[in-house]
Amino acid sequence: YVPDTGPRVRVNQVGYLPGGPKNATVVTEATDPLRWELRSAAGTVVADGESTPRGVDEASGQNVQTIDFSSVQTPGAGYTLVADGETSHPFDISGDLYDRLRADSMQFFYAQRSGIAIDGDLIGEEYARPAGHLGVAPNQGDIEVPCVPGTCDYSLDVRGGWYDAGDHGKYVVNGGIAAYQLLSTFERTKTAETAAGGAALGDSTLRLPERGNEVPDVLDEARWEIEFLLRMQVPAGEPLAGMAHHKIHDKAWTGLPLAPEDDPQPRELHPPSTAATLNLAAVAAQCARLFAPYDAAFAARCGTAAKTAYAAAKAHPERYAPSSGVGGGPYDDTDVTDEFYWAAVELYLTYGTKAYLADVTASKHHTGDVFAAAGFGWQSVAALGRLDLATVPNGLPAAEKTRIRASVTDAADNHLATLRAQAYGLPMPANGYFWGGTSNVINNAVVLATAFDLSRDAKYRDGAVQAADYLFGRNALNMSYVTGWGEQHARNQHSRIFGHQLDPSMPNPPAGSLAGGPNADLQDPFAANLLAGCEPMFCYVDDINSYATNEVAINWNSALAWFASFLADQGDA
Ligand code: 9MR
């Protein structure tokens, strides 16, 4: 299988910010420098120069050269880069490039909502659908969901929230980090250095049913998930009260595609886990501080849930979710020291209490290296705690703050070194192409962006901005992994809701949906058959059947949403 990868000059197909870095990669047999030309839409050569040979790139197996045209700062549409007889896809130079991505990447969450009819007037008729999983036949959930037989003798109303990904499952661990990252997108705008995007995240900035309620829309969207997370907490008086059920999903896997309201499977609540309980504690604590100005009663409800969840996790510190199962994913994790750290940090940031601080400082993650080269994700959340300690105002001694902030800029320096070593210029080493890896690239960009927010050192902003190039087409496949963005973009992501490839009456994913991306482990049969032996950056196919390379997921889009908001703020850089 040889994919059509188009012109050998690889660019960010969305474009480049006027004051930002501008790099491209040429796939070539040449080992000597090549002439390149930047042409305007009218065909005029506006800049030229020589490329830099990079040899064989480890992640793609290709012989490549790089082009740096950062000196060009003149805005314009329809530029092309020409080298080695090839003309790149067209792109813009503009400060407005990412303005719409801020909302597109967040609008994805509304389309994923469970338990509410999706209003076509808000996001387009093709996305309109009845509410899913409110117990209306053929649905059997999620109003009164029993536990997996033999694990508890009550049922819970766990309606609402977002469908996790291409399936109809709802998982507290992953819902927690996705809700956190939307809240964090908002929280980032609360300091003077980062206030620019605040208005762009305010009320009536998204197309949501809650618009016009005087609450920032990003908070409204996060609340849809938080309300679900709160429902997953074991009620007082039951065994394991205060803990959170790990997940709720179908008893058996369903086929593709399948609208949520047509899912006939029984739904089951899976036993509580320490990881889910700590995710709930962390997000609910963050909810308590961010909702306080808008809805004191909801903030208080979040606060109570956070404290009881944290206490319950301490009482049951080793309840691990199993690594196998049917009808849904496992989200298993047998090291929850990082979840304990993250939850303690969020509680400390909200309440300033000595006891929470003591847990923060006692954690090995408080001084350990929490920023792995291949990024962080649902299973490794210590970085979330560290980033928040570095950015959210708190009462730590000045020397401690300095140390914590330095740990972020040190991590960013490492990501910059990786980016420079990669011929495709992304902050991800060649071993970082795994399930959902595009979100890890973005999370490394989040570290770079946070380092910029903290230091205002332009090298970090440039590194973060350059990471976007990979996502939008500067890669071995010449492919943007965000639907609707770039000339050649992913559109057939694995999803039961957006099943257009298999059922033309269904829509493709909405603009702003991120694909999991190249995954050298090829865990689904479709990709395994088609792509066996692929070089890491080639291990991707835009086909609905490939769940290991081409799924959508809330924790991946939440990373994109955070990053998009940062990028949109850099327009005038
Ligand atoms: O994103 C998850 C990835 O890190 C794991 O390797 C993979 C296998 O356990 O599961 C991914 O999460 C999936 C979840 O289990 C079920 N819903 C779809 C998620 C995205 O593929």
Boltz pocket constraint, residues with backbone or C-beta under 6 A from the ligand:
constraints:
  - pocket:
      binder: B
      contacts: [[A, 164], [A, 165], [A, 166], [A, 167], [A, 169], [A, 328], [A, 329], [A, 330], [A, 331], [A, 435], [A, 436], [A, 547], [A, 551], [A, 552], [A, 553]]
      max_distance: 6.0
